Amino acid sequence: MKSFLNWKMGLALVIIVLAALSRVVPHIWNFTPIAAMALFGAAYFPKKWYAVIIPFAAMWLSDLYLINAVYAPMYPDYYGEGFHFFGVGSVYLSFLIIAGIGFLLLRKVSLMNLIGASLLGSIAFFLITNAGSWLSSPAYTKDFAGLMASYTAGLPFFRYTVMGDLFYVGLLFGSFELVKYIAKKPQMA
């Protein structure tokens, strides 16, 4: 039984790493596995600190590449200094909150719980990251109207967040459960 648990943890780790790597291939803005990684970690890693640290580290490593090799050359005025606390920090804050949603809603993994956690994660990501953009961007006035303007500017991307979260939640959780099922299935001689 212990080797099976270690095998499941290894599989979960591989899935998290592959999800993080998928962030570095071209994709539609906000169609990413960030929420799925947080929810998946919360559901399947046996220790809560594994559930946060492992997906967090995978995301951080992929961000190092994205910010330094992809975004900085494209947007040197914004990314020239690397990580921006409110801009990128808001993504990490939303990641931690989404993991918390996973701890609360995914004690039992079911289709309804996954959909609910994914949608709540999408909303949390939208609210937190657009507030981060509001705080970090000089384009927005630092008042309620500026905050609402940042949310309005983020609305076109919200649908991609929802679609990406649902897609990657289905892919990560479905892949894990499929491999578990195949591994448990008795082999025919």
C-alpha positions in Angstrom: 0.0 0.0 0.0 2.8 2.4 0.9 4.5 1.9 -2.5 1.1 2.7 -4.2 0.9 5.9 -2.2 4.4 6.8 -3.3 3.5 6.0 -6.8 0.4 8.2 -6.7 2.5 11.1 -5.3 5.0 10.6 -8.0 2.3 10.7 -10.6 0.8 13.8 -9.1 4.2 15.4 -9.2 4.7 14.5 -12.9 1.2 16.0 -13.7 2.0 19.2 -11.9 5.4 19.6 -13.7 3.7 18.9 -17.1 1.0 21.4 -16.3 3.6 24.1 -15.4 5.5 23.3 -18.6 2.3 23.9 -20.6 2.4 27.5 -19.5 5.5 28.1 -21.7 4.0 27.0 -25.0 2.0 29.6 -26.9 -1.6 29.8 -25.7 -4.6 32.2 -25.5 -4.1 34.8 -22.7 -5.3 33.4 -19.3 -6.0 29.9 -20.8 -3.5 28.4 -18.3 -3.4 25.6 -15.7 -2.7 27.9 -12.6 -6.0 27.2 -10.8 -5.9 23.6 -11.8 -2.5 23.1 -10.4 -3.6 24.7 -7.1 -6.7 22.6 -6.9 -5.0 19.4 -8.0 -2.3 19.9 -5.3 -4.9 20.5 -2.7 -6.8 17.4 -3.6 -4.0 14.8 -4.1 -0.9 15.7 -2.1 -1.0 14.0 1.3 0.5 16.9 3.2 -0.9 20.4 3.0 2.5 22.0 2.6 3.3 19.6 -0.4 -0.1 20.7 -1.8 1.0 24.3 -1.8 4.8 24.2 -2.2 5.1 21.7 -5.1 2.6 23.4 -7.5 3.8 26.8 -6.3 7.5 26.0 -7.1 6.5 24.6 -10.5 4.6 27.7 -11.3 7.5 29.9 -10.0 10.0 28.1 -12.2 7.8 28.5 -15.3 7.3 32.2 -14.4 11.1 32.7 -14.2 11.3 31.5 -17.8 8.2 33.4 -19.0 9.1 36.7 -17.5 12.8 36.7 -18.3 12.7 35.0 -21.8 9.3 35.8 -23.2 7.6 38.8 -21.6 10.7 41.0 -20.8 11.8 41.2 -24.4 8.2 41.9 -25.6 7.3 44.4 -22.8 10.7 45.8 -21.6 9.1 48.8 -19.9 6.9 46.6 -17.7 9.0 43.5 -17.2 12.4 45.0 -17.4 12.9 44.6 -13.7 11.5 41.1 -13.5 8.8 40.3 -11.0 6.4 43.1 -10.0 5.0 42.6 -6.6 1.4 43.6 -7.2 1.3 42.3 -10.8 2.9 38.9 -10.4 2.3 38.8 -6.6 -1.4 39.0 -7.2 -1.2 35.8 -9.3 0.6 34.0 -6.4 -1.9 35.3 -3.9 -4.7 34.0 -6.0 -2.9 30.7 -6.3 -2.8 30.4 -2.5 -6.5 31.3 -2.2 -7.4 28.8 -4.9 -5.5 26.1 -3.0 -7.5 27.1 0.1 -10.7 26.6 -2.0 -9.4 23.2 -3.0 -8.7 22.3 0.7 -12.3 23.2 1.5 -14.2 21.8 -1.5 -12.1 18.9 -2.7 -11.9 16.8 0.5 -14.0 14.5 -1.7 -13.2 14.7 -5.4 -16.5 14.7 -7.4 -17.5 16.3 -10.7 -19.7 18.9 -8.9 -17.0 19.7 -6.4 -14.5 20.1 -9.2 -16.7 22.4 -11.3 -17.6 24.5 -8.2 -14.0 24.8 -7.1 -12.8 25.6 -10.7 -15.4 28.4 -11.1 -14.7 29.8 -7.6 -11.0 29.7 -8.5 -11.7 31.6 -11.8 -13.6 34.3 -9.9 -10.9 34.6 -7.2 -8.2 34.8 -9.9 -10.1 37.5 -11.8 -10.8 39.6 -8.7 -7.3 39.4 -7.2 -5.2 39.8 -10.3 -7.2 42.7 -11.7 -6.9 44.4 -8.3 -3.2 43.7 -8.6 -3.1 45.3 -12.1 -5.0 48.3 -10.6 -2.4 48.7 -7.9 0.6 48.3 -10.1 -0.4 50.1 -13.3 -0.2 53.9 -13.7 -3.0 53.5 -16.2 -5.6 53.3 -13.4 -6.5 56.0 -10.9 -6.1 54.7 -7.4 -9.8 55.0 -6.5 -12.9 53.0 -6.9 -13.4 54.1 -10.5 -9.9 53.0 -11.3 -10.5 49.6 -9.7 -13.7 49.2 -11.7 -11.9 50.2 -14.8 -9.3 47.4 -14.2 -12.1 44.9 -13.8 -13.8 46.2 -17.0 -10.5 45.9 -18.8 -10.1 42.3 -17.5 -13.6 41.1 -18.6 -12.5 40.0 -22.1 -9.9 37.7 -20.5 -12.3 36.3 -17.9 -14.0 33.8 -20.3 -10.5 32.4 -21.1 -9.7 32.0 -17.4 -13.0 30.1 -16.9 -12.5 27.9 -20.0 -8.8 27.3 -19.2 -9.6 26.4 -15.6 -12.3 24.0 -16.5 -10.2 22.4 -19.3 -7.1 22.0 -17.1 -9.0 20.8 -14.1 -10.6 18.2 -16.3 -7.2 17.3 -17.9 -5.2 17.1 -14.6 -7.8 15.3 -12.5 -9.0 13.1 -15.4 -5.4 12.0 -16.3 -4.7 11.2 -12.7 -7.8 9.2 -12.2 -7.4 7.4 -15.6 -3.8 6.3 -14.7 -5.0 5.2 -11.2 -7.7 3.2 -12.8 -5.4 1.5 -15.3 -2.8 0.8 -12.6 -5.5 -0.9 -10.4 -7.1 -2.9 -13.2 -6.1 -6.6 -13.1 -3.9 -7.5 -16.0 -5.2 -10.3 -18.3 -2.8 -13.1 -19.0 
